């Protein structure tokens, strides 16, 4: 179980739906709920925004406590930063500051918020995934016929698919499993080969399988070893669907933001496209 998690909310319908339907099922000793006021300079409006945000936060925290969740709420004001997303404001900076100050084990965030009906994944969620120094659990959210639909969080840790690139990052990703290993019934360890010459393929598959077996042997739960070839993000997503995985776990390396924006990353692609919740583990 996580000791402490942080949940950022914009009080959108989707965000509140995740709070009410997922947080208690994820399990944590303490939940820190944060709302960032996207303040752009109107001093006259600031007090009204703060009072309204505080009222909404008290309601959210009250509901969580009624569900047996040990929760605390904070309202903070964002500062203007250079635009790195479709919004001129970037509340992800304040979210990560709060996560650092509160020494949380993980951040849990919906894949989208107030722009849920017009984007595949929110810019705040992507920025948090890119910049966070703690694991980020992204809960997939969509709108169907005008109503919010959230990925099922019941038994979210029962059947994880753990994607490993077999770099030093893999050890960090595997160690994160220790947090919820008692809830795992079966785990799929996956490596996707997108490297090497054709004549090296058989050898690379054998090496990868052996490396995955070493990681799997560290745990008592049932494990499945998979080595595939192709595009890593596409294979991770498709295998999660085939295995009916409840969670995708994978690492995120310390690639610079500029390189990631230009070249993309497996973690970002999975977060954008997968309907399965994803736990992204930083390996900086």
Order of alpha helices (4+ residues) and beta strands (2+ residues): beta-alpha-alpha-beta-alpha-beta-alpha-beta-alpha-beta-beta-beta-beta-alpha-beta-alpha-beta-alpha-beta-alpha-alpha-beta
